[in-house]
């Protein structure tokens, strides 16, 4: 091992050791909630020159420690928790996935998959699937990441390496995808509104970054492949898998009965997918948006991704269980759901405190103040356009540590950066692409990201002592390399004059 590798390993070990001494994630969210309350009270009496692009007025920090605010908080506490979006996504998906898992369907399917996947291609295959899972909104967090751990473990590799690779693909490479998804038109809508500040006639295509995000997919796969196999997994060799054997899937040879059940369940799943395609095909399909679009957030199919995951797993899971004999009655099916919910108890506790913190952080306007003030600092520096693009990427990555929502951050930063860079001759497409690079890069190293605690839970299934520090030490190399190499890739892409996506010709007015 080289001196550089030794230094890197020691640094990551230190990060893991220090990070694991942090309080439990639920306690961190609780302490963060208290800090937000105190800061909101201290800063609420201060005036700021920063204009809030959402209102056009000077931004104000809301005091959350007034009697009225605390009363409102108490009255909404239950609603804040029950309306926490990741909670429903995780629990509903896990109901269906739990049935498929405990019936043996997922286990059997993975065995067949392992038979046909060369071991050296396992890592890039996992990352590719993780990247494509963005199309199904948050499905990658509750489906691809845990399955990656199962597959790696079955292949005799360290399961935490598989979880890290999938997490890097799902979240670290969030802006990279071969397949257009609902996030494209969502960000485009903010970009176009911001561009109209300078040129009201300008039109931005919803797929204005598609070529770049498609090319970026190859970059993320290569980065993730190298780091997983050459950095992360060698470092995990000293970390024993000491999870509860009952919770770790076992991969025995498939019996004839298992093969028969797998064929039946797979046919049912394919039939379900075929039925969905048939329903989506007509232009006037009820699952399409009113304008016939499938990728829009207004399309019912995009709002039904989680229920579709539930159905596409529970039905084949039930079929497999009945044919294989693992399910004898409806009680066994409900029992499988109950077991899957039992494994989510720790996540539910963390989600409660996470939901309260995120709600308070948003209502206080502290996140908005941080984003706007940072953007204005870059604006006043009047740096060269290339340096400003890099600054935007790093600012976005920093703000993303505190404000997780991609659309919320762009709603704040877009009206500042899009017009500013248009005046430098930089198209809104490039500005949006730079934002997406920064937004993705730090997703995997912020414990405040709603799904970060869930990844900790996945790891604890295999290594009991897994904590925040463990996951941070695994994901920090991914985050740093993705941000630096992706930034360089964007600059090279821009320098070569390659098209970012489907776009119009921009003619800026004289300034």
Secondary structure, 3 states (H helix, E strand, C coil): CCHHHHHHHHHHHHHHHHHHCCCCHHHHHHHHHHHHHHHHHHHCCCCCCCECCCCCCECCCCCCCCHHHHHHHHHHHHHHHHCCHHHHHHHHHHHHHHHHHHHCHHHHHHHHHHHHCCHHHHHHHHHHHHHHHHHHCCHHHHHHHHHHHHHHHHCCCCHHHHHHHHHHHHHHCCCCCCCCCHHHHHHHHHHHHHHCCCCCCCCCCCCCCHHHHHHHHHHHHHHHHHHHHHHHHHHHHHCCCCCCCCCCCCCCCCCHHHHHHHHHHHHHHHHHHHHHHHHHHCCCCCCCCCCCCCCCCCCHHHHCHHHHHHHHHHHHHHHHHHHHCCCCCHHHHHHHHHHHHHCCHHHHHHHHHHHHHHHHHHHHCHHHHHHHHHHHHHHHHCCCHHHHHHHHHHHHHHHCCCCCCHHHHHHHHHHHHHHHHHCCCCCHHHHHHHHHHHHHHCHHHCCCCCCHHHHHHHHHCCCCCCCHHHHHHHHHHHHHHHHHHHHHHHHHHHHCCCCCCCCCCCCCCCC
